[in-house]
Amino acid sequence: MSITITFVDPHGKRVETACEAGDNLLRVGQAAGLPLEGTCEGQMACSTCHVIVAAEWFDRLPPAADEEEDMLDFAAGARRTSRLSCQIELTAEMDGLTVSVPSESNDLRRM
């Protein structure tokens, strides 16, 4: 079953993506061309895949682990609804999820 995820890039442009349940939000965002570096490849050793989850979706996601909360302390532009995209495994119930890539994001793979 295909689900739709909407990313809002650092400039405010909306990017809709189709993906499958079981996909990882970081990989989906990278495939869509978003500046989500993901330096540690999902090991929660950095915060370069930081996204801001739309308020109406935040409480619908599984809660962040303590390790993720600790890494978010280092994320540029972190807010109450911040998450590491590498830690969000997509489910059918997340169809329509909207996340924003903070304007402070800097993807060094693009330099």
JOZI-V366705 format. One record per pair of residues at least 6 apart in sequence whose C-alpha atoms are under 8 Angstrom apart, sorted by the first residue. I is the first residue (numbers start at 0). J is the second residue. Records with the same first field share a line. If there is no record, write none. Layout:
I=J  J
//
This chain:
0=19  20  91
1=17  18  19  20  91
2=17  18  19  20  91  93  94  95
3=15  16  17  18  94  95  96
4=15  16  17  18  93  94  95  96  97
5=13  14  15  16  95  96  97  98
6=13  14  15  16  28  97  98  99  100
7=13  14  97  98  99  100
8=14  33  34  99  100  101  102
9=99  100  101  102  103  104
10=102
14=31
16=27  31
18=27
19=89  90  91
20=88  89  90  91
21=88  89  90
22=88  89
23=84  85  86  87  88  89
24=84  85  86  87  88  89
25=35  37  48  84  85  87
26=85
28=34  35
29=35  36
33=100
34=100  104  105  106
35=47  48  49  100  104  105  106
36=47  48  105  106  107  108
37=45  46  47  48  85
38=45  47  48
39=45
40=85
41=85  86
43=66  67  70  85
44=70
45=70  73
46=70  71  73  74  83
47=74  104  105  106
48=83  84  85
49=71  74  77  81  82  83  84  100  101  104
50=81  82  83  84  98  99  100  101
51=77  78  80  81  82  98  99  100  101
52=80  81  82  97  98  99
53=80  96  97  98  99
54=80
56=96  97
57=80
60=93
63=82  86
67=82  83  86
68=82
71=77  81  82  83
75=101  103  104
76=101  102  103
//
